[in-house]
Amino acid sequence: MAEEAAGFIRRHAKEPFYLQYWMFSVHGPWQARKELIEKYAKLADPAALQRHPVSAAMIEHMDQAVGKVVAELERQNLMDRTIIVFTSDNGPVSVEHGNKHMHKDYRNLKVGSAKPLRGDKGSIYEAGTRVPLIVVWPGVTHPGSRNTQAIVQSIDLFPTLADMCGVDAKEYGPFD
């Protein structure tokens, strides 16, 4: 999918475009390349809440995919006029889970933890709804800046991005 996204960027580099890339790299089925799983199995601290080598390997794979997309934006000299939004749809899976889709050697490990927040993926508690939101907007956002007060809902992203770009989102259909 990262290669497809990079190809889309190459094909549209000379015109304004909107690319929405929903990654499923850190989603079930829980699997990753063997060498990455082995790498993180060696690094795992048995006392840590987050020590699942398959999950860690999947996160590295996702990081590599993000890197491919950013590298293509850099190759096309688009970084200074591209808004990047990185977010998630829910909190982590932190329950014990004997999932048949999980790598057989790691079925009984917790996948992750949202401590000290209560809950996990699918819950109405903070750990189920609080997710990262990283926005890169050249000339507006500043590296290392944080906002811990704003409440954001993903359905707001498209109309907000359209507004940021000076586009009337209503041209693209009605919004709830």
Rosetta blueprint (number, residue, H / E / L):
1 M L
2 A H
3 E H
4 E H
5 A H
6 A H
7 G H
8 F H
9 I H
10 R H
11 R H
12 H H
13 A L
14 K L
15 E L
16 P L
17 F L
18 Y L
19 L L
20 Q L
21 Y L
22 W L
23 M L
24 F L
25 S L
26 V L
27 H L
28 G L
29 P L
30 W L
31 Q L
32 A L
33 R L
34 K H
35 E H
36 L H
37 I H
38 E H
39 K H
40 Y H
41 A H
42 K H
43 L H
44 A L
45 D L
46 P L
47 A L
48 A L
49 L L
50 Q L
51 R L
52 H L
53 P H
54 V H
55 S H
56 A H
57 A H
58 M H
59 I H
60 E H
61 H H
62 M H
63 D H
64 Q H
65 A H
66 V H
67 G H
68 K H
69 V H
70 V H
71 A H
72 E H
73 L H
74 E H
75 R H
76 Q L
77 N L
78 L L
79 M H
80 D H
81 R H
82 T L
83 I L
84 I E
85 V E
86 F E
87 T E
88 S L
89 D L
90 N L
91 G L
92 P L
93 V L
94 S L
95 V L
96 E L
97 H L
98 G L
99 N L
100 K L
101 H L
102 M L
103 H L
104 K H
105 D H
106 Y H
107 R L
108 N L
109 L L
110 K L
111 V L
112 G L
113 S L
114 A L
115 K L
116 P L
117 L L
118 R L
119 G L
120 D L
121 K L
122 G L
123 S L
124 I L
125 Y L
126 E H
127 A H
128 G H
129 T H
130 R L
131 V L
132 P L
133 L E
134 I E
135 V E
136 V E
137 W L
138 P L
139 G L
140 V L
141 T L
142 H L
143 P L
144 G L
145 S L
146 R L
147 N L
148 T L
149 Q L
150 A L
151 I L
152 V L
153 Q L
154 S H
155 I H
156 D H
157 L H
158 F H
159 P H
160 T H
161 L H
162 A H
163 D H
164 M H
165 C L
166 G L
167 V L
168 D L
169 A H
170 K H
171 E H
172 Y H
173 G L
174 P L
175 F L
176 D L
